[in-house]
Amino acid sequence: MIKRRSFLGSMLAAGAGSRAVAQSARPNVLFLSVDDMNDWVGCLGGYPGVKTPNIDALARRGALFADAHCSSPICNPSRTALLTGQAAWRTGIYNNDQPWPPHMPDVKTLPLYFKENGYYVAGAGKVFHHVVGHNPPSQWHEFQLQKFDDPWYRRPEWYPWNTKIPAPPGHPFNDLHGFQGEFDWGALPGRKEDAYGDMAAVGFGREFLQREHTKPFFLAVGLWHPHIPMYAPEEFFALYPPDTVRTPNAPEDYLDDVPAVAKKFAAARLEEHDRIRREGKWRDAVRAYLACMSFADRMIGYLLEALERSAYAKNTVVVLWSDNGWHLGEKRHWHKTTLWQRSTHVPLVFAGPGVAQAGSARKMPVSLLDIYPTLVDLCGLPKKAGLDGESLMPQLRNPAAARRPAVSTLMGNNHAVITQQWRYIRYQDGSEELYDRVKDPEEFRNLAGQTEVAAVKQEHARWVPQMNAPFALERNDYEFNFERYEFKKKAKR
């Protein structure tokens, strides 16, 4: 069984040893994830003036994959695909309410594969999807569960380790009463930095790096930020004075030339966009997102500093990734769940052993599915069959090495194929979008209906997955026992 250690208990245990014992020659892995972080990062240039010095420094000392894309622009399918190595179109895990463990009981996830190949595997925070049933104890030697900034919002049946409390005075802090419950933002009254939930995961990671390890380790630390609710200490809001914050360019005719299916995906959050604009909160929401980006960057800096001060600094591969991007009004949409650039484009950085020409950005499109096979290669593990990603080792050795396009899948049979010049989208009804990413990076003009791009569409269409697995069963189709971590399929009525 997994060891659910308290932070204090872990610190006491860390001090019990003496001198560190030499590890094997295999590198360690520091596996850092953030949530809903789009390309508004300094090194990616998505928002001029954003303050992410630690991510930028990691990119300078490693390999920034400047055109990385999630395999599915929704938290659970993205994380499930990355951590199982199998794409949503293969597994049928398309949405947040589909637990992967009962659907794929024999899959060797990334942490489990490292565990079975001699690594000590530990984690904290949001690595797999955060709702109960997505993070089996069998995957880890030890794991510290997610601590939430908004326990008053969390449903007990989804988060049985969480103590639900009444909402504090002043909630909601964005003054949008009756708004979508989790979509709040602001500085939590009276809370210093250390009291925010993600800092518990950071504390676990820092303490873990102080321990003596006789085996190579795989340490995963998953941060919730900048996911909603967008809460951060006041000092991070102060980095962005309100009169300096710029809202995205979102013309009213943004959706006029996209298919009906695309309009439907965008309209899933249209009421939120309209209310944010109507009540004059757009700039406030953008400011909160920027504050949470910088807070996430600070926490990443704490972990990288702890690694640098540890005995493992020279023999640890660092990989930083985000599960999907995030709209802030582009295409009149908030959140993710689209196949456009703002929703699929994410930070991805590798640093440490095996990375050549550090500081040179890799500009070809890549997929988060590529992380699993890349870490297997970097750490000298046996090749893993059945992975849908492609190792990035050629690009880690040579920044100009060519590779296949990236593909992102949304729900069933909706796919985006991404090359350096083009984004081609084909929906389940056969309708299409095509954007010239060089001339039209904000995707204002859908070229799919123009005859002169027929050959471009044909070339990209051959990368559209031909397999589209049926939807996996949902959470409500199972009875789940948290203590035994067992699923039982409900009888059909």
Phi, psi and omega in degrees: 000154179293145176268109180269080186276144172285161178298316180297317180299322178295321180295318179296320179295324182296328182276359186278341184274183177244240186277146182294145178258141184300138177273176174288175182286345180294138181289154170280170177229127169252109192253100188252125178236148173237169190237126177063030178270115179273204185269020174280057181238143185310312184289345178259345173074017184288333178218106180301132178096355176295148184247099178226063187296329184283319174296319180297320179293321177297320178297323180291329181262005180221210180246109174275120172271096192285352181228052180270146183224142176290155180279345173202131188274048175216144190306300187296310179297326177295310182292321178298316179297312181300314189276340173263342183079010183237131185289158180300322180295340177271322188267333186083009174271096187249345188219177186283341185262023180244101178288134182280329187302315179286340181278328181228065188295338184257005183291144176262099179291168179303308178296322180294322179296320175293321179299317181284351179246032167093006179267149168272123192243121182223158180200169179203149175084209182266101177250289163289175177302147194280342182287145182305142179102353183257354187228075184297139178302334182297343182283345192228157164281324174205150181208136175255120186290159182300133170256133187258147174281342184232064182297342177291339182270335192285135180281127184303324181288341178266336184226070187294343177274354185266136175267112182283135180231163175295151176297141182286162176303141179094350180281137002281144186280349175268001178066017176262081182290139182077011179280174176305125194308315184279343186275075178236165176205158178143181175266126181292126185301129175077000182265125172274173185307315185294344183271356177282146189303318182298336180293338174294318177293319177298316178300319177300313182296319180294317178295320180300320182288345176274346184287166170269128181238123178267350177239155173297150184237155171240109182247117179252127175235117182251120178266141176286323184294148002268024177306151173292150357291139186273078180256137178204156176301152185303328183299333180279329172294324181295340177294341186231083177306138186308322184285355177259351185281133180250132175275156180297156175283110185223079181297153184296333181267018184307324187256007187295330186251020179255156182294166181299323180297318179296318177300322181294316177298317180293323185288350179302335179237020185296323182295328177289316178300314182296320180289320178302317179290315184299323183264012174068033185252005185298311181296322178298317181293318177298318179299319179296320178298316178298318178299318180289328174299314182290326176294316176301318179299318178300316181293322174299320177300320177301318181290320179293324176295319178297321177296315182299327181275354184272176177282359190246012187300321186273350184234038180229125172279128176252130172231129179241132181209159172242146186288330178194172178274204186195125174277143174233042179113348175299139184058027181056042188223145171239159182079209181245233175058039167224169178257020178270169186306314185297334184269331185258336186281127186221159172290143172209121180225135168246138176216155177109201183305135177096353181262117177265157177050054179304142180092349177267117181293141173266118192259358180279148177297137176223167182244150173297340173300339182283348183295314183303302181296331179293315179294324175301316180291315182299328184262004176069028177280160176301143178305139182255120179282158172082016179268139180273345177277174182231129184305141178268011181304319177302322180282331175291330177276325185221109183301341182261003183298136182280161176200176182286168179293164171267147180233134175237139186239134178238119182053214184265122170065038168233122190222145170245132175250124190239119172243178185297327181262331193233150164240115179251127180240131173233128183263170186298336179268006179091351178291158191222159166224149175215127180235138173276105187289340179278311184275336187223065185295338179269003174057052178278332191235113177279116184265003191300333183275359183272133185296330185289350178255014182302318181292323178297315179297317181298318180296318181285328182297335181290347177265356178291129181302134178275339178264134175223093185300148175295159181297132174292162179297154182262170182306319182289352177276355184235153161263135186234132177251112185292320183296320179266351184050055183236140175254141173227124181292132180288146177290143179289139179267000000 
